[in-house]
Amino acid sequence: MVPVKSFMVPVEKFVTVDRDTDVRRAAEIMRDRNIGSLFIMRGKDIIGIVTDTDLVRRSVAVGADPAKTTIEQIMSAPIITIDESKTLLDANDLMAREHLRHLGVTRNGKLVGMISVRDLVVFLTNLPRK
């Protein structure tokens, strides 16, 4: 089976925002970049992730003011991770068990990438058909 590291987005390509970024600005960045998640920074450290689902459930649905709510207030933390040597099937199982659409990918305990349900779908749609 294919290892997670083969399909992950490397940390160097993460789109990040500071923890004090307001929800409105974060949503604009996600829209403009056509992405479903942002990584949240405190200085040089990644401290969480915000997804389009988080924006809806933790901000819009509760009536929070997007201009006054910081992204840190609605982020998911800590980031659930999987080792880069695990398989895509392992990633799929973990995502299903934890009800997640994004997983951090680690090497020796350090965050080195991210894999999403979309990445899994791309892999599966490219498998040879019998």
PATORTOR-268230 format. One line per field, with one value per atom (N, C-alpha, C, O): residue in one letter; x, y, z; atom name. Coordinates in nm, 2 decimals, always signed. Last residue first. Layout:
BEGIN
type [a; ...];
X [X; ...];
Y [Y; ...];
Z [Z; ...];
atom [CA; ...];
% end
This chain:
BEGIN
type [k; k; k; k; r; r; r; r; p; p; p; p; l; l; l; l; n; n; n; n; t; t; t; t; l; l; l; l; f; f; f; f; v; v; v; v; v; v; v; v; l; l; l; l; d; d; d; d; r; r; r; r; v; v; v; v; s; s; s; s; i; i; i; i; m; m; m; m; g; g; g; g; v; v; v; v; l; l; l; l; k; k; k; k; g; g; g; g; n; n; n; n; r; r; r; r; t; t; t; t; v; v; v; v; g; g; g; g; l; l; l; l; h; h; h; h; r; r; r; r; l; l; l; l; h; h; h; h; e; e; e; e; r; r; r; r; a; a; a; a; m; m; m; m; l; l; l; l; d; d; d; d; n; n; n; n; a; a; a; a; d; d; d; d; l; l; l; l; l; l; l; l; t; t; t; t; k; k; k; k; s; s; s; s; e; e; e; e; d; d; d; d; i; i; i; i; t; t; t; t; i; i; i; i; i; i; i; i; p; p; p; p; a; a; a; a; s; s; s; s; m; m; m; m; i; i; i; i; q; q; q; q; e; e; e; e; i; i; i; i; t; t; t; t; t; t; t; t; k; k; k; k; a; a; a; a; p; p; p; p; d; d; d; d; a; a; a; a; g; g; g; g; v; v; v; v; a; a; a; a; v; v; v; v; s; s; s; s; r; r; r; r; r; r; r; r; v; v; v; v; l; l; l; l; d; d; d; d; t; t; t; t; d; d; d; d; t; t; t; t; v; v; v; v; i; i; i; i; g; g; g; g; i; i; i; i; i; i; i; i; d; d; d; d; k; k; k; k; g; g; g; g; r; r; r; r; m; m; m; m; i; i; i; i; f; f; f; f; l; l; l; l; s; s; s; s; g; g; g; g; i; i; i; i; n; n; n; n; r; r; r; r; d; d; d; d; r; r; r; r; m; m; m; m; i; i; i; i; e; e; e; e; a; a; a; a; a; a; a; a; r; r; r; r; r; r; r; r; v; v; v; v; d; d; d; d; t; t; t; t; d; d; d; d; r; r; r; r; d; d; d; d; v; v; v; v; t; t; t; t; v; v; v; v; f; f; f; f; k; k; k; k; e; e; e; e; v; v; v; v; p; p; p; p; v; v; v; v; m; m; m; m; f; f; f; f; s; s; s; s; k; k; k; k; v; v; v; v; p; p; p; p; v; v; v; v; m; m; m; m];
X [-1.08; -1.07; -1.17; -1.19; -0.89; -1.02; -1.01; -0.93; -0.62; -0.67; -0.80; -0.82; -0.68; -0.64; -0.69; -0.80; -0.76; -0.66; -0.61; -0.52; -0.93; -0.99; -0.89; -0.92; -0.76; -0.85; -0.91; -0.93; -0.62; -0.55; -0.65; -0.61; -0.83; -0.75; -0.68; -0.67; -0.92; -1.01; -0.93; -0.96; -0.70; -0.74; -0.83; -0.81; -0.71; -0.59; -0.62; -0.58; -0.96; -0.94; -0.82; -0.83; -0.89; -0.98; -0.97; -0.98; -0.53; -0.68; -0.76; -0.71; -0.23; -0.31; -0.46; -0.50; +0.07; -0.07; -0.14; -0.09; +0.40; +0.30; +0.16; +0.13; +0.55; +0.62; +0.52; +0.57; +0.60; +0.50; +0.57; +0.65; +0.78; +0.78; +0.68; +0.68; +0.81; +0.73; +0.72; +0.65; +0.94; +1.01; +0.94; +1.01; +0.72; +0.84; +0.92; +0.95; +0.36; +0.48; +0.60; +0.58; +0.09; +0.18; +0.31; +0.37; -0.24; -0.10; -0.02; -0.06; -0.54; -0.45; -0.31; -0.26; -0.88; -0.74; -0.65; -0.70; -1.13; -1.10; -0.96; -0.91; -1.25; -1.16; -1.15; -1.17; -1.34; -1.43; -1.36; -1.40; -1.19; -1.18; -1.28; -1.29; -1.24; -1.25; -1.27; -1.35; -1.17; -1.30; -1.33; -1.44; -0.89; -0.99; -1.13; -1.21; -0.80; -0.79; -0.89; -0.95; -0.85; -0.91; -0.91; -1.01; -0.69; -0.84; -0.91; -1.01; -0.44; -0.49; -0.64; -0.71; -0.43; -0.42; -0.48; -0.55; -0.44; -0.55; -0.55; -0.66; -0.20; -0.32; -0.44; -0.53; +0.03; -0.03; -0.15; -0.21; +0.31; +0.18; +0.12; +0.16; +0.52; +0.54; +0.41; +0.41; +0.45; +0.46; +0.47; +0.45; +0.20; +0.34; +0.35; +0.26; -0.05; -0.02; +0.13; +0.17; -0.24; -0.13; -0.12; -0.17; -0.44; -0.43; -0.33; -0.34; -0.34; -0.36; -0.34; -0.24; -0.50; -0.39; -0.43; -0.53; -0.72; -0.59; -0.60; -0.70; -0.90; -0.89; -0.74; -0.65; -1.02; -0.93; -0.94; -0.99; -1.15; -1.23; -1.15; -1.20; -0.97; -1.09; -1.17; -1.25; -0.79; -0.75; -0.87; -0.87; -0.92; -0.91; -0.87; -0.91; -1.13; -1.00; -1.00; -1.08; -1.39; -1.35; -1.22; -1.20; -1.46; -1.42; -1.37; -1.32; -1.56; -1.45; -1.39; -1.29; -1.75; -1.63; -1.52; -1.40; -1.93; -1.89; -1.76; -1.66; -2.12; -2.00; -1.97; -1.99; -2.33; -2.36; -2.24; -2.26; -2.29; -2.32; -2.33; -2.35; -2.25; -2.36; -2.39; -2.51; -2.00; -2.13; -2.25; -2.34; -1.83; -1.84; -1.97; -2.05; -1.83; -1.78; -1.79; -1.77; -1.93; -1.98; -1.95; -2.03; -1.79; -1.93; -1.98; -2.07; -1.52; -1.57; -1.72; -1.78; -1.49; -1.48; -1.54; -1.61; -1.51; -1.62; -1.61; -1.72; -1.28; -1.40; -1.52; -1.61; -1.05; -1.11; -1.23; -1.29; -0.76; -0.89; -0.94; -0.86; -0.52; -0.57; -0.72; -0.79; -0.24; -0.37; -0.40; -0.32; +0.02; -0.06; -0.19; -0.26; +0.34; +0.20; +0.13; +0.17; +0.56; +0.51; +0.36; +0.28; +0.67; +0.71; +0.65; +0.69; +0.39; +0.53; +0.57; +0.51; +0.16; +0.20; +0.35; +0.43; -0.06; +0.07; +0.07; +0.00; -0.26; -0.26; -0.12; -0.07; -0.34; -0.26; -0.24; -0.21; -0.65; -0.53; -0.47; -0.53; -0.84; -0.78; -0.67; -0.60; -0.92; -1.02; -0.97; -1.04; -0.87; -0.82; -0.93; -1.01; -0.85; -0.93; -0.88; -0.85; -0.75; -0.65; -0.72; -0.65; -0.98; -0.89; -0.79; -0.75; -1.09; -1.16; -1.07; -1.07; -0.89; -0.93; -1.00; -0.98; -0.89; -0.77; -0.81; -0.76; -1.15; -1.11; -0.99; -0.98; -1.13; -1.22; -1.19; -1.20; -0.95; -0.91; -1.00; -0.95; -1.10; -0.98; -0.94; -0.90; -1.30; -1.34; -1.22; -1.23; -1.16; -1.23; -1.26; -1.25; -0.85; -0.99; -1.05; -0.99; -0.54; -0.62; -0.77; -0.81; -0.40; -0.48; -0.56; -0.63; -0.24; -0.35; -0.45; -0.56; -0.15; -0.13; -0.25; -0.36; -0.17; -0.21; -0.17; -0.16; -0.05; -0.06; -0.11; -0.10; -0.05; -0.09; -0.12; -0.20; +0.22; +0.11; +0.08; +0.17; +0.45; +0.34; +0.22; +0.12; +0.62; +0.66; +0.55; +0.56; +0.50; +0.48; +0.52; +0.47; +0.36; +0.47; +0.44; +0.38; +0.08; +0.12; +0.24; +0.21; +0.11; +0.10; +0.14; +0.21; +0.16; +0.04; +0.03; -0.07; +0.37; +0.36; +0.25; +0.26; +0.33; +0.42; +0.42; +0.46; +0.17; +0.11; +0.20; +0.15; +0.25; +0.27; +0.21; +0.20; +0.04; +0.11; +0.13; +0.03; +0.09; +0.00; +0.09; +0.20];
Y [-0.28; -0.42; -0.45; -0.56; +0.02; -0.05; -0.19; -0.22; +0.16; +0.09; +0.02; -0.04; +0.47; +0.33; +0.26; +0.30; +0.73; +0.70; +0.55; +0.51; +0.75; +0.77; +0.74; +0.71; +0.73; +0.63; +0.63; +0.53; +0.98; +0.85; +0.74; +0.67; +1.16; +1.17; +1.03; +0.98; +1.08; +1.07; +1.07; +0.99; +1.16; +1.02; +0.99; +0.89; +1.44; +1.36; +1.21; +1.15; +1.48; +1.51; +1.44; +1.39; +1.43; +1.34; +1.36; +1.26; +1.52; +1.54; +1.43; +1.35; +1.56; +1.49; +1.51; +1.52; +1.74; +1.73; +1.64; +1.65; +1.76; +1.77; +1.75; +1.74; +1.74; +1.76; +1.78; +1.81; +1.77; +1.79; +1.83; +1.92; +1.52; +1.66; +1.67; +1.58; +1.25; +1.33; +1.48; +1.56; +1.14; +1.15; +1.25; +1.32; +1.31; +1.23; +1.25; +1.36; +1.34; +1.36; +1.27; +1.16; +1.52; +1.40; +1.43; +1.54; +1.59; +1.62; +1.50; +1.39; +1.55; +1.49; +1.55; +1.57; +1.62; +1.66; +1.60; +1.59; +1.54; +1.55; +1.59; +1.59; +1.32; +1.43; +1.43; +1.32; +1.12; +1.21; +1.34; +1.45; +0.92; +1.05; +1.16; +1.27; +0.72; +0.69; +0.82; +0.84; +0.84; +0.79; +0.77; +0.81; +0.89; +1.00; +0.96; +1.03; +0.63; +0.73; +0.84; +0.89; +0.52; +0.46; +0.56; +0.57; +0.68; +0.67; +0.62; +0.68; +0.61; +0.75; +0.75; +0.83; +0.34; +0.38; +0.52; +0.55; +0.38; +0.30; +0.34; +0.35; +0.50; +0.57; +0.51; +0.58; +0.39; +0.38; +0.47; +0.53; +0.54; +0.47; +0.48; +0.56; +0.72; +0.58; +0.50; +0.39; +0.95; +0.95; +0.81; +0.79; +0.91; +0.91; +0.89; +0.82; +1.15; +1.02; +1.02; +1.12; +1.36; +1.33; +1.18; +1.10; +1.64; +1.49; +1.45; +1.51; +1.93; +1.87; +1.71; +1.67; +2.00; +1.99; +1.92; +1.86; +2.21; +2.19; +2.09; +2.08; +2.40; +2.27; +2.25; +2.27; +2.74; +2.64; +2.51; +2.50; +2.95; +2.85; +2.73; +2.64; +3.13; +3.09; +2.97; +2.91; +3.18; +3.09; +3.04; +2.93; +3.36; +3.23; +3.13; +3.01; +3.58; +3.54; +3.39; +3.32; +3.79; +3.66; +3.62; +3.63; +4.02; +4.03; +3.90; +3.90; +3.96; +4.06; +4.08; +4.14; +3.77; +3.73; +3.83; +3.80; +3.72; +3.83; +3.80; +3.79; +3.42; +3.50; +3.61; +3.59; +3.24; +3.39; +3.48; +3.59; +2.98; +3.03; +3.19; +3.25; +2.94; +2.87; +2.93; +2.92; +3.08; +3.12; +3.06; +3.14; +2.93; +3.08; +3.12; +3.18; +2.66; +2.73; +2.88; +2.95; +2.57; +2.52; +2.61; +2.62; +2.73; +2.72; +2.68; +2.75; +2.69; +2.83; +2.82; +2.91; +2.42; +2.49; +2.63; +2.68; +2.37; +2.32; +2.39; +2.42; +2.48; +2.54; +2.49; +2.57; +2.46; +2.42; +2.49; +2.57; +2.53; +2.57; +2.53; +2.55; +2.41; +2.41; +2.46; +2.43; +2.50; +2.44; +2.45; +2.49; +2.59; +2.55; +2.49; +2.44; +2.60; +2.57; +2.52; +2.42; +2.86; +2.73; +2.72; +2.81; +3.11; +3.02; +2.88; +2.79; +3.27; +3.29; +3.20; +3.21; +3.06; +3.14; +3.16; +3.07; +2.99; +3.01; +3.09; +3.18; +2.75; +2.86; +2.87; +2.77; +2.67; +2.64; +2.76; +2.87; +2.62; +2.71; +2.66; +2.60; +2.46; +2.47; +2.57; +2.60; +2.45; +2.41; +2.42; +2.39; +2.69; +2.58; +2.56; +2.65; +2.91; +2.79; +2.67; +2.56; +3.15; +3.04; +2.91; +2.82; +3.29; +3.34; +3.23; +3.23; +3.14; +3.16; +3.20; +3.14; +3.17; +3.03; +3.04; +2.96; +3.45; +3.38; +3.24; +3.20; +3.48; +3.54; +3.48; +3.45; +3.35; +3.30; +3.36; +3.29; +3.52; +3.38; +3.32; +3.25; +3.75; +3.75; +3.61; +3.58; +3.66; +3.71; +3.70; +3.66; +3.59; +3.49; +3.53; +3.46; +3.76; +3.75; +3.65; +3.62; +3.65; +3.68; +3.67; +3.57; +3.56; +3.68; +3.72; +3.82; +3.36; +3.32; +3.44; +3.42; +3.40; +3.42; +3.40; +3.42; +3.14; +3.28; +3.28; +3.18; +2.96; +2.99; +3.13; +3.22; +2.70; +2.84; +2.86; +2.79; +2.48; +2.52; +2.67; +2.75; +2.41; +2.46; +2.50; +2.54; +2.30; +2.43; +2.49; +2.61; +2.07; +2.18; +2.31; +2.42; +1.90; +1.93; +2.06; +2.15; +1.70; +1.84; +1.87; +1.87; +1.35; +1.46; +1.60; +1.60; +1.12; +1.21; +1.33; +1.41; +0.99; +1.00; +1.10; +1.16; +0.97; +1.07; +1.09; +1.20; +0.74; +0.87; +0.98; +1.08; +0.48; +0.55; +0.69; +0.75; +0.23; +0.35; +0.43; +0.44; -0.12; +0.00; +0.12; +0.12];
Z [-1.25; -1.29; -1.40; -1.45; -1.28; -1.27; -1.32; -1.41; -1.09; -1.21; -1.18; -1.07; -0.92; -0.92; -1.04; -1.10; -0.92; -1.01; -1.01; -1.08; -0.71; -0.84; -0.95; -1.07; -0.49; -0.52; -0.66; -0.72; -0.50; -0.51; -0.55; -0.65; -0.46; -0.58; -0.60; -0.72; -0.21; -0.32; -0.45; -0.54; -0.06; -0.06; -0.18; -0.25; -0.09; -0.13; -0.15; -0.25; +0.04; -0.10; -0.16; -0.27; +0.30; +0.24; +0.09; +0.01; +0.33; +0.34; +0.27; +0.20; +0.50; +0.41; +0.43; +0.55; +0.55; +0.58; +0.47; +0.35; +0.71; +0.60; +0.65; +0.77; +0.93; +0.80; +0.69; +0.57; +1.27; +1.16; +1.03; +1.03; +1.44; +1.39; +1.27; +1.18; +1.50; +1.59; +1.55; +1.62; +1.28; +1.41; +1.50; +1.58; +1.09; +1.08; +1.21; +1.25; +1.03; +1.11; +1.07; +1.01; +0.91; +0.89; +0.96; +0.95; +1.02; +1.01; +0.98; +1.03; +0.83; +0.92; +0.91; +0.79; +0.77; +0.75; +0.86; +0.98; +0.84; +0.69; +0.67; +0.55; +1.09; +1.05; +0.90; +0.83; +1.28; +1.21; +1.16; +1.19; +1.38; +1.45; +1.39; +1.44; +1.20; +1.34; +1.42; +1.51; +0.95; +0.97; +1.12; +1.17; +0.99; +0.96; +0.99; +1.05; +1.03; +1.14; +1.11; +1.21; +0.77; +0.90; +1.01; +1.08; +0.61; +0.59; +0.72; +0.76; +0.71; +0.72; +0.71; +0.78; +0.64; +0.78; +0.80; +0.90; +0.36; +0.43; +0.58; +0.64; +0.32; +0.30; +0.36; +0.40; +0.59; +0.46; +0.45; +0.54; +0.76; +0.76; +0.62; +0.53; +0.74; +0.69; +0.69; +0.63; +0.87; +0.72; +0.66; +0.54; +1.13; +1.08; +0.93; +0.87; +1.19; +1.15; +1.10; +1.04; +1.42; +1.32; +1.29; +1.37; +1.50; +1.50; +1.39; +1.28; +1.65; +1.53; +1.54; +1.59; +1.97; +1.88; +1.75; +1.74; +1.79; +1.84; +1.96; +2.03; +1.56; +1.62; +1.67; +1.59; +1.61; +1.55; +1.63; +1.74; +1.72; +1.65; +1.60; +1.54; +1.83; +1.91; +1.85; +1.92; +1.63; +1.75; +1.83; +1.88; +1.48; +1.43; +1.54; +1.54; +1.67; +1.62; +1.57; +1.62; +1.60; +1.65; +1.59; +1.47; +1.47; +1.61; +1.67; +1.78; +1.23; +1.23; +1.37; +1.39; +1.27; +1.20; +1.21; +1.19; +1.55; +1.46; +1.40; +1.47; +1.58; +1.61; +1.51; +1.39; +1.55; +1.53; +1.58; +1.61; +1.53; +1.66; +1.66; +1.77; +1.26; +1.32; +1.46; +1.51; +1.21; +1.15; +1.23; +1.26; +1.40; +1.39; +1.33; +1.41; +1.41; +1.53; +1.52; +1.62; +1.16; +1.28; +1.40; +1.50; +0.96; +0.96; +1.10; +1.15; +1.03; +1.01; +1.02; +1.08; +1.03; +1.15; +1.14; +1.23; +0.75; +0.84; +0.98; +1.03; +0.66; +0.62; +0.71; +0.74; +0.95; +0.82; +0.78; +0.87; +1.11; +1.09; +0.95; +0.85; +1.34; +1.21; +1.21; +1.30; +1.55; +1.52; +1.38; +1.30; +1.58; +1.71; +1.68; +1.77; +1.47; +1.43; +1.55; +1.61; +1.55; +1.58; +1.53; +1.54; +1.54; +1.43; +1.45; +1.38; +1.66; +1.63; +1.51; +1.40; +1.62; +1.73; +1.71; +1.74; +1.35; +1.40; +1.53; +1.54; +1.19; +1.28; +1.35; +1.40; +0.85; +0.98; +1.06; +1.00; +0.69; +0.72; +0.85; +0.94; +0.43; +0.56; +0.57; +0.47; +0.17; +0.27; +0.41; +0.51; -0.10; +0.00; +0.10; +0.13; -0.28; -0.31; -0.23; -0.28; -0.21; -0.24; -0.29; -0.32; -0.16; -0.26; -0.31; -0.42; +0.06; -0.07; -0.18; -0.29; +0.25; +0.20; +0.07; -0.02; +0.28; +0.23; +0.18; +0.07; +0.38; +0.25; +0.20; +0.07; +0.63; +0.52; +0.39; +0.29; +0.75; +0.73; +0.62; +0.53; +0.77; +0.69; +0.66; +0.54; +0.95; +0.82; +0.73; +0.61; +1.18; +1.11; +0.96; +0.87; +1.22; +1.24; +1.14; +1.04; +1.37; +1.24; +1.27; +1.33; +1.58; +1.60; +1.48; +1.48; +1.49; +1.57; +1.60; +1.63; +1.14; +1.28; +1.36; +1.31; +0.90; +0.95; +1.10; +1.16; +0.61; +0.75; +0.78; +0.70; +0.40; +0.41; +0.55; +0.61; +0.33; +0.41; +0.40; +0.39; +0.20; +0.12; +0.20; +0.14; +0.39; +0.32; +0.23; +0.20; +0.46; +0.54; +0.48; +0.51; +0.16; +0.26; +0.33; +0.29; +0.15; +0.12; +0.21; +0.34; +0.07; +0.16; +0.10; +0.00; -0.08; -0.11; -0.03; -0.05; +0.03; -0.12; -0.16; -0.27; +0.30; +0.26; +0.10; +0.05; +0.33; +0.34; +0.28; +0.22; +0.10; +0.22; +0.21; +0.11; -0.05; -0.07; +0.06; +0.14; +0.00; +0.00; +0.00; +0.05];
atom [N; CA; C; O; N; CA; C; O; N; CA; C; O; N; CA; C; O; N; CA; C; O; N; CA; C; O; N; CA; C; O; N; CA; C; O; N; CA; C; O; N; CA; C; O; N; CA; C; O; N; CA; C; O; N; CA; C; O; N; CA; C; O; N; CA; C; O; N; CA; C; O; N; CA; C; O; N; CA; C; O; N; CA; C; O; N; CA; C; O; N; CA; C; O; N; CA; C; O; N; CA; C; O; N; CA; C; O; N; CA; C; O; N; CA; C; O; N; CA; C; O; N; CA; C; O; N; CA; C; O; N; CA; C; O; N; CA; C; O; N; CA; C; O; N; CA; C; O; N; CA; C; O; N; CA; C; O; N; CA; C; O; N; CA; C; O; N; CA; C; O; N; CA; C; O; N; CA; C; O; N; CA; C; O; N; CA; C; O; N; CA; C; O; N; CA; C; O; N; CA; C; O; N; CA; C; O; N; CA; C; O; N; CA; C; O; N; CA; C; O; N; CA; C; O; N; CA; C; O; N; CA; C; O; N; CA; C; O; N; CA; C; O; N; CA; C; O; N; CA; C; O; N; CA; C; O; N; CA; C; O; N; CA; C; O; N; CA; C; O; N; CA; C; O; N; CA; C; O; N; CA; C; O; N; CA; C; O; N; CA; C; O; N; CA; C; O; N; CA; C; O; N; CA; C; O; N; CA; C; O; N; CA; C; O; N; CA; C; O; N; CA; C; O; N; CA; C; O; N; CA; C; O; N; CA; C; O; N; CA; C; O; N; CA; C; O; N; CA; C; O; N; CA; C; O; N; CA; C; O; N; CA; C; O; N; CA; C; O; N; CA; C; O; N; CA; C; O; N; CA; C; O; N; CA; C; O; N; CA; C; O; N; CA; C; O; N; CA; C; O; N; CA; C; O; N; CA; C; O; N; CA; C; O; N; CA; C; O; N; CA; C; O; N; CA; C; O; N; CA; C; O; N; CA; C; O; N; CA; C; O; N; CA; C; O; N; CA; C; O; N; CA; C; O; N; CA; C; O; N; CA; C; O; N; CA; C; O; N; CA; C; O; N; CA; C; O; N; CA; C; O; N; CA; C; O; N; CA; C; O; N; CA; C; O; N; CA; C; O; N; CA; C; O; N; CA; C; O; N; CA; C; O; N; CA; C; O; N; CA; C; O; N; CA; C; O; N; CA; C; O; N; CA; C; O; N; CA; C; O; N; CA; C; O; N; CA; C; O; N; CA; C; O; N; CA; C; O; N; CA; C; O; N; CA; C; O; N; CA; C; O; N; CA; C; O; N; CA; C; O; N; CA; C; O];
% end
